C-alpha cells in the first residue's frame, strides 16, 4: 500500500471512530458504485442517511481538507447516495440524505485535528 492510500485509510479509521462516538451507525466503508465513484463512509444518524467524505492532509500540504468538496464532488456524492439506495433496495429514509465532510489535519507533532461538518452539500 502506498503512503497516500495508507494516509487515507488512517483518516477514514479516525473519522469512523469519531462518527460512531457522535452516535452515527456505520453501515459501510469504501462503498463503490461502478465507475461512478466511492463513498468513504455510509452511516445512519437517527433517521437520516449520511454520506460522508473523508479528507486527510498533512499540515502544510495542499489545500485544507475542508475545502475539498467542490460543486462537482457534491453532485457526485448526491448521485452516489441515490446509487446506494437503489443498490441496497432501500427507500429514502424519513430524515432524508445528508452529505457530511470529515476533514483531518495531521500536524508535525501532536494529535490529529478532526473537523466534522454536517450538511456540506
ABEGO torsion letter per residue (X at the ends): XBAAAAAAAAAAAAAAAAAAAAGBBBABBGBBBEAAEBBABBBBBEABBBBBBBBBBBBGBEBBAAAABBAAAAAAAAAAAAAAAAAAGBBBBAAEBBBBBBBBBBBABEBBBBBBBBGAX
